[in-house]
Amino acid sequence: MTFAQTATETIAEGHGTTTALRKPYITPYAEETVELPLTFERVGGVDWLAYRDALPDEWMFGVLWARCGTARNGTILWPLVHTLRQRRCMLKGLCRVCGESATDPGTGRLWWVMRSAPPVDDPAPWQTVGPPTCREHVTEALTACPHLRRGKPFVCTVGDYTPTGVLANLYGCGDGGRMVETRHQVMLDLDETHLMPRALATQLIVSLRDIRPEIV
């Protein structure tokens, strides 16, 4: 079984990537697609999704993560998202285009581009799977990404953010013990522990706080 990363980057704002961006950091390559030796293992009376040759670092936030190669060469899969690089951008505040820090050196705030602005009357944290975009590459993203052009792009800086969920595919056992995907790209909160045993995470969801509109 192999895994092709989803092209969906839409939770609240509907964010995407296209060929107009020059080899964005989070875009995968065909040569990075790898076999997924998925199975279920009985742990504490519960069947957990696992790899037959699982490594400890393939688990994070209580869920198994999709494997990907890391070569970054070959045929670019423009519409898709590289699971591990997307997660790395989220955890380290890196730019989705260049893979460098998206933190403004003057203010310490992170630059972000979203398809639309969060409601002004909604104080709740704003959830997204789209990683930050450094100030240097904001204009490029706004110009090149059709998902942003179709919306009303919102450029902002963020004072704080927290991992709150994952996009994941859910699996079960079919005839003869065959692994079967039962639900595709489901948004799971990290506290939905009852679903984590069947989940293969593909993207990290974060909640943004202290959002401030910016002009570039």
N, C-alpha and C positions, 0 to 999 in steps of 0.2 A: 504494500500500500504506500502510495506517495501522497504528499500534501502540497496543494497549490494555495498560496496565501490569498486571502480574500482581497478584492478590490474595494470593499466597503470601508470607508473611513468616516461614517456618518453616525453620530449619536445625537448631538444637539445641533451641530452646525453644518454637517454635510460637506466634507472636505475630501478632495481627491488629488490624484497625481497623473500627469499625462506626459506624452513624449516631448512636449515643448520644454520641459525642464531637463537640463543636461545632467544625466545620470544622478538623480537625487539619491541621497544617502540611504533612504528607506526603501528604495525600489530594488526588488530582487532580480537575479539573473537565472536563466533556465538551468545553468550548471549548478546552481545552489539548491535545486530540488533534490531531496534525499528520500530514501525508503524509510517508512515508519513501521517498525515491527511491533505494532500495537497488540496488546493482550489485556486480559483482566487478571489481577492477582488478589487473592483473598487476604485481607489485612483486618484484624480485629472484628471478624464476622461480616465485613463489608467487601464487595468486589470493587477494586480500584483500577481504573484505566492506568496502564503502565506500558513501558517498552520491555521487550524480552531481555534487552541488555541495558536497562536504565542506568543513568548516572545521577548522582545526588543533585548536581546543579541543574538538572532538567525539571526540577520542581521549584516553584516559587509562588508565594501567596496561597499555599495549600492546593495547588492545581498543577497538573502536568502541562508542559509547554511543547508546542510543535517544534520539531527539529528543522534546521535549515543549514545549508552549507554557508561558508563565509568567504568564498573566493573573490567575489565581486569582479568577475570577468566572464566574457562570453555574450550570450544573447540576453538582452535586457527585457524583462517582463514588465513593460511600462504600466499597465493598469493595476499591478498588484503591490502588496506590501510585505516587506521582509519582517517576519515575526521578531527575530532577536534584535535587529537594529531599531525597529519601532520601540520595543521595550527599553532598549538602552537609551534612546533619545528621551523617553519619558522619565526614566529614573535619574538620568544625569543632566537633564535640561539642555539637550543638544538639538541643533537645528536639523530639521528634516531634509533640507536641501544639501548642506555641506557636511553635516556631522560634527561641526564644531560648536562651542558653547553659544547658546542663544541669550545669555545673560548680558544685560547692558552694563558695561564696566563703570559707568557713571552713577547709576542708580541701584544696581544690584537686582533689578527687576527683569523678568523673562519676557522676550518678545513673542507674540503669538498672532497668527492670522486665522480668522474663522469666517465661515460663509455668511454668517449673520450675527448681529449683536444679541447678547442675552437680554431678556426683558428687563427694562429699567425698574419695574415694580416687583421683581422677583429676587429676593436676597439670597436664595439658595445657591450653593456652589454649582457651577456650570460644568457639565460632564463632556468629555471629548476623548476621542482616540487619535486625533490629529496632533502630532508632536509640535513643539515650538518651531518658530521660524526666526532666525537671527535677523537683526535690523538690516544687515547688508543684503539679504536675499528676500526681503519682504516684497520689493517691487517686482522682482523676477517671478515670484510665486503668484502675485496678483495678475501679472501680464500673461503668464503661461497656462495657468490652471483653469480649464473651462468650468469646473464646479464652482470656483470662486466667482468667475465672470457671470454665471447664471444667477448668482445670489446677490446680496448686498454686502460685500466683504467688510469685515470688521477687523481693523488692526488695533491691537492693544498690547499692554504689558500686564503682567500678572505678578502679584506680590507673593503668592503662595499657591501650592497645589499638592494634592494628596492622591495616591493610588486608591481607587474605590471599587474597581471591578475589572472584568475581562470580557472580551469577545471570545466565544468558544464554540466549538462543535461538540455536540453530545453524541456518545456512542452507546451501543448495546450489542448483544450477541444475537446473531441470526442463526439460520439452519447450519448444523454442523459446527457450531462455535465460531462461525465467520463474523468478523467485526463489521458492524453496520452503523453508518452515521444516521442518527435518528432526528437530529435538529442541527441546522446550519447557522453559524454566526449568531448565537444567542448572547444577549447582554446579561451577564451574571454579576451581581454584587458580591463582594468578597465574603459577606456574611451568609451567602446562600450555600452553606456547607453541605446541605443534602444533595446538591447537584454536582459538587466538585468531584466526587468519585468517577463520574461518567464524562467529565469535561476534558477537552484538549484545547488549551488556551492559544489564541492566535494573535491577539493584540491587548495591550494594557489600556485600561480606561482610567483617566484621572479627573478629579474635580478641581476646577480653578476657583481661586478666591482672590479678593482684592483686585478686580479687573478694572483697568483704567484705559479708556480710548486714547489712541495716539495718532499723530500725523507724521507721515514720512515724506 
